[in-house]
Amino acid sequence: MSGLPRSGSTLLTALLNQNPEIYASTNSPLLDTIHYTEEYLLYKSEQYKATPNPEGAYKVISSISNNYYFNIPQNIIIDKSRGWVNQVKHIQDYISKEPKIICPVRDIQDILSSFLNLIYNSKTISFIDENLIKNKIEISNDNRCEYLMSPQGIIGQSYNAILQGIENNAEKYFLFVEYENLVKNPQEELNKIYDFLELPHYNHTFDNIKSKKDEDDKVYNLENMHKVRSKVEKIHRDNSKYLSDYIINKYKHMEFWKKRTQSYSIFGL
């Protein structure tokens, strides 16, 4: 699972975990572990360069995913990391030749508004404001949005990772799941996921949702970032409460998954 933040991935994980045949992870370090192990072994280790052992290196790296999930009884594991979309080669090299990546997405303005709402309801200084303070940038909603959408920001990184995956001809491995559709017709969207994964449908419940494993949001310095509501429902939020006309106009019509008639990039807008 690999998509945009604040787009329902935590909700989707909680729902998929209702199915006893599936284990859907929280944010996982698996991709980074594979990536950095490969980088060290194949490209940085002097000892490996001196005496290459491609078969041994392959066995080490390809065993990482099974070893990481050694204690999970389910045969179907959905690993969550926002980087999978532009790291399809890692999947094909070390996990599966036919990747299947679920991509939760949402209107960019709604994502920005959702982050700002979290900040206003948090008692601690968010990672967003920490970055602004560190770089001596005035704390304002406009600057918060600009940071989130920058190459270093969580939305910017995720958005462009998906674009890079598409540019690398990996889109055939993606299933986009729009947040609006998920909260309006959750069973219908889940059925699409099961069809995509080539699994039988499973009837879910949507009014008593619980996370199998909670994430410690103190690590991310933003309270309730991964809190799941007990009931699937659309939360109506007026984006103009948080977003200026400048931000609304700058980051509009960016939902390329809805209509791909032009090239999109958020950098340099």
C-alpha positions in Angstrom: 0.0 0.0 0.0 1.5 3.2 -1.1 -0.2 6.5 -1.7 -0.8 10.0 -0.5 -1.0 10.9 3.3 -4.3 11.8 4.9 -6.0 9.7 2.2 -7.5 6.9 4.1 -4.6 4.4 4.2 -5.0 3.9 8.0 -8.7 3.4 7.6 -8.2 1.0 4.8 -5.6 -0.9 6.8 -8.1 -1.3 9.7 -10.8 -2.5 7.3 -8.6 -5.0 5.5 -7.5 -6.4 8.8 -11.1 -7.4 9.5 -10.5 -10.2 6.9 -8.8 -13.1 8.8 -6.9 -14.0 5.6 -5.1 -10.6 5.4 -2.5 -8.8 7.5 -2.2 -5.1 6.5 0.7 -3.4 8.2 1.1 0.1 9.7 3.8 2.3 8.1 6.6 -0.2 7.6 10.4 0.0 7.4 10.6 -3.0 5.0 11.2 -1.0 1.8 14.0 1.1 3.5 15.6 -2.1 4.9 15.6 -3.7 1.4 16.9 -0.5 -0.3 19.7 0.3 2.2 20.8 -3.4 2.4 21.1 -3.5 -1.4 22.8 -0.2 -1.5 25.5 -1.2 1.0 26.1 -4.7 -0.3 26.2 -4.0 -4.0 27.6 -0.5 -4.1 29.3 0.5 -0.9 31.0 -2.5 0.6 34.6 -2.7 -0.3 34.7 -6.3 0.7 31.8 -7.2 -1.6 33.5 -5.3 -4.5 36.7 -7.2 -3.9 34.9 -10.6 -3.9 31.5 -10.3 -5.5 28.8 -12.8 -4.5 25.7 -11.9 -6.5 23.8 -15.1 -5.6 24.5 -14.7 -1.9 23.6 -11.0 -2.0 20.3 -11.9 -3.7 19.5 -14.5 -1.1 20.2 -12.1 1.7 18.1 -9.3 0.3 15.2 -11.4 -1.0 14.9 -13.1 2.4 14.3 -9.7 4.2 10.5 -9.5 3.6 9.9 -13.1 4.8 12.1 -12.6 7.9 10.5 -9.3 8.8 7.0 -10.9 8.8 8.2 -14.2 10.2 5.6 -14.2 13.0 2.6 -13.2 10.9 0.3 -16.3 10.3 -1.6 -14.8 7.3 -0.5 -15.8 3.9 -1.6 -12.4 2.4 0.5 -9.5 3.7 0.0 -5.9 2.6 3.0 -3.8 3.5 2.5 -0.1 3.8 5.2 2.4 2.7 4.7 5.6 0.6 7.9 4.7 -1.4 6.7 1.5 -3.1 5.2 3.3 -6.0 8.6 4.5 -7.4 10.5 1.4 -6.2 8.7 -1.2 -8.2 12.1 -2.6 -9.3 12.8 -3.6 -5.7 9.5 -5.5 -5.6 10.2 -7.3 -8.8 13.8 -8.0 -7.9 13.2 -9.3 -4.4 9.5 -10.0 -3.8 7.3 -10.5 -6.8 7.6 -10.1 -10.6 3.9 -9.0 -10.7 3.5 -6.2 -8.0 0.1 -5.1 -6.8 0.2 -1.6 -5.2 -2.9 -0.1 -3.6 -2.7 3.7 -3.8 -5.0 5.7 -1.6 -5.4 9.2 -3.0 -7.4 12.3 -2.1 -7.9 15.9 -3.4 -4.8 17.8 -2.6 -6.7 20.7 -1.0 -8.5 18.3 1.3 -5.2 16.8 2.4 -3.7 20.2 3.2 -6.8 21.1 5.2 -6.7 17.8 7.0 -3.1 18.4 8.1 -3.8 21.9 9.3 -6.8 20.7 11.2 -4.5 18.2 13.0 -2.1 21.0 13.9 -4.9 23.1 15.4 -6.1 20.2 17.5 -2.6 19.1 18.6 -1.1 20.1 22.0 2.4 19.7 20.7 4.6 21.4 18.1 4.1 19.5 14.9 6.9 18.2 12.7 5.7 20.8 10.1 6.2 23.8 12.5 9.4 22.3 13.7 10.8 22.5 10.2 9.6 26.1 9.7 11.2 27.1 13.0 14.5 25.3 12.1 14.6 27.2 8.8 13.6 30.5 10.4 10.4 30.7 8.3 7.4 32.4 9.7 4.7 30.0 11.0 1.6 30.5 8.9 -0.9 28.3 7.2 0.5 29.3 3.8 4.0 28.4 4.8 2.8 25.1 6.3 1.2 24.2 3.1 4.2 25.2 1.0 6.4 23.0 3.2 4.1 20.1 2.9 4.0 20.4 -0.9 7.8 20.9 -1.2 10.3 18.2 -2.3 11.0 17.6 1.4 7.4 17.7 2.5 5.3 14.6 3.1 2.7 15.4 0.4 5.3 16.5 -2.1 7.4 13.4 -1.7 4.4 11.1 -1.9 2.8 12.9 -4.9 5.9 12.9 -6.9 6.8 9.3 -6.0 3.5 8.3 -7.7 4.3 10.4 -10.7 7.8 8.8 -11.0 6.2 5.4 -10.8 3.9 6.3 -13.7 6.8 7.8 -15.7 8.6 4.4 -15.1 5.6 2.6 -16.7 4.6 1.0 -13.4 1.0 2.4 -13.4 -0.3 -1.0 -14.6 0.6 -2.3 -11.1 -1.4 0.5 -9.3 -5.0 0.6 -8.0 -6.0 4.1 -7.1 -8.5 4.2 -4.2 -10.1 7.7 -3.8 -10.8 8.7 -0.3 -14.2 10.2 -1.2 -15.3 6.8 -2.8 -14.0 4.9 0.2 -16.0 6.8 2.8 -19.1 6.9 0.6 -19.1 3.3 -0.7 -16.6 1.4 1.4 -17.7 -2.1 0.5 -17.7 -1.3 -3.2 -14.2 0.1 -3.0 -13.0 -2.9 -1.0 -14.5 -5.3 -3.6 -12.4 -3.4 -6.2 -9.4 -4.1 -4.1 -10.2 -7.8 -3.8 -10.7 -8.0 -7.6 -7.3 -6.3 -8.1 -5.6 -8.7 -5.7 -7.5 -11.6 -7.2 -9.0 -12.6 -3.9 -12.6 -13.5 -3.0 -14.8 -10.7 -1.6 -15.2 -10.3 2.1 -18.1 -8.6 3.8 -16.8 -5.9 6.2 -18.4 -3.9 9.0 -18.2 -0.1 9.0 -19.6 1.0 12.3 -17.2 -0.6 14.9 -13.8 -0.2 13.4 -10.7 -0.9 15.4 -7.0 -0.8 14.5 -5.2 -4.1 15.0 -2.1 -2.2 15.9 -1.9 1.5 16.7 1.1 3.7 15.6 2.8 5.9 18.1 2.2 9.4 16.7 4.7 10.9 19.1 7.3 9.6 16.7 5.9 11.8 13.9 5.3 14.8 16.2 1.6 15.2 15.2 -1.1 13.9 17.5 -3.8 11.6 16.1 -2.3 11.4 12.7 -3.1 7.7 12.5 -6.2 7.7 14.7 -9.1 5.8 13.1 -12.7 6.8 13.7 -15.0 3.9 14.8 -17.4 4.6 12.0 -16.8 5.1 8.3 -18.4 8.5 7.4 -17.6 11.6 5.4 -16.4 14.5 7.5 -17.4 17.8 5.9 -14.7 20.4 6.4 -14.7 23.9 4.9 -11.2 24.1 3.3 -11.4 27.9 3.2 -11.3 27.9 7.0 -7.6 26.9 6.7 -6.5 27.6 3.1 -6.0 31.0 1.6 -7.1 31.9 -1.9 -3.4 31.8 -2.9 -3.0 28.2 -1.8 -6.4 27.1 -3.2 -5.5 28.5 -6.6 -1.9 27.3 -6.6 -2.7 23.7 -5.7 -5.9 23.1 -7.7 -6.5 20.6 -10.5 -3.6 18.4 -9.4 -5.6 15.1 -9.2 -4.0 13.5 -12.2 -5.6 10.1 -11.3 -8.9 11.6 -12.3 -8.0 12.9 -15.7 -4.5 12.5 -17.2 -4.6 15.0 -20.1 -1.4 16.9 -19.2 1.9 16.6 -17.4 1.8 17.5 -13.7 4.6 18.5 -11.4 4.2 20.4 -8.1 7.8 21.6 -8.1 8.4 25.1 -9.4 4.7 26.0 -9.6 
